[in-house]
């Protein structure tokens, strides 16, 4: 869940390679699509994506609270991201080329419905296979959706004789604006459904079993999260499944099937080999490994642990949606600010600032014991975490574009792989460690991440100075040559 301003550029660069030549097969049909139809397709895709992720994001945010027994919820999420990571490498390049992008997205939405329908009967026998299924489906969606947008942009550029790249950027901006807004709507509905329910927890209970002392594997800790009624869970599950089904109906009924197929299977083995070699041989990429993994770890902690240990446990499940809305709004607003600020301060300064904010949040979470009278603190921490994410995540994406001009597609594939690995690791140990130990891990990885980025910046500046000296020596040698 798999997201800020640089996500758009990253997706365009990744997909443009695998879709190269796609629209060429259909050039004779490009003039059949008018401008109103183009914008109708972009609007339909945007609304459908917003509905889909409104449901999924709110459902995923509650997994550590609703399915806390034996770590069922977080284990399912770990499996989801692990399968998604492997599918992106080994399966999607083979399957997507055989089916049009429209029907790939529709099939993918079916896998989201299957996963969210487990809310009616959550167990290892339902959540585990559903997590595998949605992992496969999500990997296909995040390849097919950008490919469809690029194909539509190519058609628009053809019929209007305009710059293709400008239209691609505009269309991606529209789609992602709708997707970003999904962080609000689904969480708002979950807060309404799981409205306040009185508990008998005392201040001593809050201090002893919530916050840094929350351990998912302990029965006493889990008992602090008062489960909602079965009726509430069914209403919420029905809502999530229903609006995703409605999104699927929108695509079936109103999205034009452009017949685009992505031709990548011939290069799959080569691509995997190039990514592996890149990770093992590129010094710049090795400096970025820790930061890439940390992004997934930090996001996984917010979804899987902050929502349970610091929100559901002390203040109730009904507050998870409101807290995540605060996080999402802060991240969205601040990403725009830091995107502009980065032009004046540079990448490392922004990342250092974000890391200091993030480190302050983690230390506060370690020392702070949630109490009934400190309800507002959890919202402040959520907003600060969103701010830190807005500063850090786009920087890492930008650095992959900056340092790998000639191998950008391979570097971005490596980044996506490592980030997904971080998500999977975070959810993987979520059920087996207390919150304080997870925070120790995050603090250690964050510090190491900052140090490696500073080292990379020093190396980059040193390389530039060395190239400048070599250039000057060549110039001096040319001057000294006899005429």
Secondary structure, DSSP 8 states (H G I E B T S, - for coil): ----HHHHHHHHHHHHHHTTTTGGGGGGGGGGS-HHHHHHHHHHHHHHHHHHHHHHHHHHHTHHHHT-GGGHHHHHHHHHHHHHHHHHHHTHHHHGGGS-HHHHHHHHHHHHHHHHGGGGS-SHHHHHHHHHHHHHHHHHHHHHHHHHHHHHHHHHHHHHT--HHHHHHHHHHHHHHHHHHHHHHHHHHHHHHT--------HHHHHHHSGGG-BTTSHHHHHTS----HHHHHHHHHHHHHHHHHHHHHHHHHS---------GGGHHHHHHHHHHHHHH-HHHHHHHHHHHHHHHHHHHIIIIIHIIIIIHHH-GGGHHHHHHHHHHHHHHHHHHHHHHHHHH-HHHHHHHHHHHHHHHHHHHHH----GGGHHHHHHHHHHHHHHHHHHHHHHHHHHHHH-SSSHHHHHHHHHHHHHHHHHHHHHHHTTSBHHHHHHHHHHHHHHHHHHHHHHHHHHHHHHHHHHHHHHHHHHHHHHS--
